[in-house]
Amino acid sequence: MGPIFYVMAILGCGDGQAACQQVRLIETHYASADACTQAMPAALMGATDLSFPEVSAECRPGGKTVSASVRVQPRG
């Protein structure tokens, strides 16, 4: 039986996704990978406060990941 829900992690990355690290975990539980993936754009737009050249999101159900990323301008 597969996972019951998915969670989304926000990752901060260097240029070209070098040295990505989890910087935030979205508390929302998604019923499917599709629901989590559809929520990624809004979650990434809400992560513009992070000081990384690239910000990514991953949906995580029991070890699998579905990823998306957006390039943001560093503040400063």
ABEGO torsion letter per residue (X at the ends): XBBABBBBBBBBBBBGGBGBBBABBBABBBABAAAAAAAAAAAAAAAAABBBABBBBBBBBGGBBBBBBBBBBBBX
